[in-house]
Amino acid sequence: MAKDKLTKQVIDFSREKGADLVGIASVDRFEHAPEHHHPRYFLPGAKSVVVVAMEIALGPLQNVAAGKENLSYCGFGVKFVNAELDRIAYELAKFLERRCYSAYPIPANAPRDPMFRWGLSHRHAALAAGMGEMGTNQILLTPQFGPRQKLVSIITEAPLEPDPLVKHEICDHCQSCVKICPSGALSADRVDTAEIGGMTFEYGHQTKWKCIFGCGGLISKGTFAATDFTMPEMRPDTEQMFDYFAHLDRKQDFLEHETGSKIPWCARCLAVCALHHDAKRKKNKRRE
């Protein structure tokens, strides 16, 4: 089958199943990815990565930004959306394999150890697919939804037509995310970089273990957690992180029934970014 015809079929199928955005990256764009983050670590014959996004509703994020509650966001913006993305990814993998192309879907919340040391990065895959940019908060920002989407990736041997690489300028570095982060995980001045397809992408620096403490429900100040460990001064090792998560406050057990997880995702950086982006969108519309 011609590459352009197969590509259109993949995009149309994904949208029919519920995708709001679909991007495609060729595997050669991952040349500089670490071994355990490279698509061919998971599927040696991989040629393409399909990235699917679903929009997150703005309403629940308004309460998250205000520090009121996060039950609706955890239930719909995390549990429901991730489950839908996984369904789309699995359906697309079957769609490709019925056409004799092996496919490897990576779950929307990809399993990894607590220090985030392995697993394909959906955000970097989205950069490689030309879908958007990563902001100061290291969240993917798209022209369509700002930071309000979740992602899933499907690695495949199918030779698909990649989307053009684009350097978007969506983040205006307002620093709202840096100011609201309860664990001090985000930096106002440090940047990280990624080499993708011959282009250098810059985005904000995040101290990942500190993000895990804040967003992972290990501290209560500024978050929605009942657990309140003292933030360590130095980075914990993997065993120490497992131990922290093994001793979450039992008040967080009720979340598992409502949202499928005991982790009351902080998401404050996502929420303030979403409101900021929405305000800019409305302002621009009024000018039109």
Rosetta blueprint (number, residue, H / E / L):
1 M L
2 A L
3 K H
4 D H
5 K H
6 L H
7 T H
8 K H
9 Q H
10 V H
11 I H
12 D H
13 F H
14 S H
15 R H
16 E H
17 K L
18 G L
19 A L
20 D L
21 L E
22 V E
23 G E
24 I E
25 A E
26 S E
27 V H
28 D H
29 R H
30 F H
31 E L
32 H L
33 A L
34 P L
35 E H
36 H H
37 H H
38 H L
39 P H
40 R H
41 Y H
42 F H
43 L L
44 P L
45 G L
46 A L
47 K L
48 S E
49 V E
50 V E
51 V E
52 V E
53 A E
54 M E
55 E E
56 I L
57 A L
58 L L
59 G H
60 P H
61 L H
62 Q H
63 N H
64 V H
65 A H
66 A H
67 G L
68 K L
69 E L
70 N L
71 L H
72 S H
73 Y H
74 C H
75 G H
76 F H
77 G H
78 V H
79 K H
80 F H
81 V H
82 N H
83 A H
84 E H
85 L H
86 D H
87 R H
88 I H
89 A H
90 Y H
91 E H
92 L H
93 A H
94 K H
95 F H
96 L H
97 E H
98 R L
99 R L
100 C L
101 Y L
102 S L
103 A E
104 Y E
105 P E
106 I E
107 P L
108 A L
109 N L
110 A L
111 P L
112 R L
113 D L
114 P L
115 M L
116 F L
117 R L
118 W L
119 G L
120 L L
121 S L
122 H H
123 R H
124 H H
125 A H
126 A H
127 L H
128 A H
129 A L
130 G L
131 M L
132 G L
133 E E
134 M E
135 G L
136 T L
137 N L
138 Q L
139 I L
140 L E
141 L E
142 T E
143 P L
144 Q L
145 F L
146 G E
147 P L
148 R L
149 Q E
150 K E
151 L E
152 V E
153 S E
154 I E
155 I E
156 T E
157 E L
158 A L
159 P L
160 L L
161 E L
162 P L
163 D L
164 P L
165 L L
166 V L
167 K L
168 H L
169 E L
170 I L
171 C L
172 D L
173 H L
174 C L
175 Q L
176 S H
177 C H
178 V H
179 K H
180 I H
181 C L
182 P L
183 S L
184 G L
185 A L
186 L E
187 S E
188 A E
189 D E
190 R E
191 V E
192 D E
193 T E
194 A E
195 E E
196 I E
197 G L
198 G L
199 M E
200 T E
201 F E
202 E E
203 Y E
204 G E
205 H E
206 Q E
207 T L
208 K H
209 W H
210 K H
211 C H
212 I H
213 F H
214 G H
215 C H
216 G L
217 G L
218 L L
219 I L
220 S L
221 K L
222 G L
223 T L
224 F L
225 A L
226 A L
227 T L
228 D L
229 F L
230 T L
231 M L
232 P L
233 E L
234 M L
235 R L
236 P L
237 D L
238 T H
239 E H
240 Q H
241 M H
242 F H
243 D H
244 Y H
245 F H
246 A H
247 H L
248 L L
249 D L
250 R H
251 K H
252 Q H
253 D H
254 F H
255 L H
256 E H
257 H H
258 E H
259 T H
260 G L
261 S L
262 K L
263 I L
264 P L
265 W L
266 C L
267 A L
268 R H
269 C H
270 L H
271 A H
272 V H
273 C H
274 A H
275 L H
276 H H
277 H H
278 D H
279 A H
280 K H
281 R H
282 K H
283 K H
284 N H
285 K H
286 R H
287 R H
288 E L
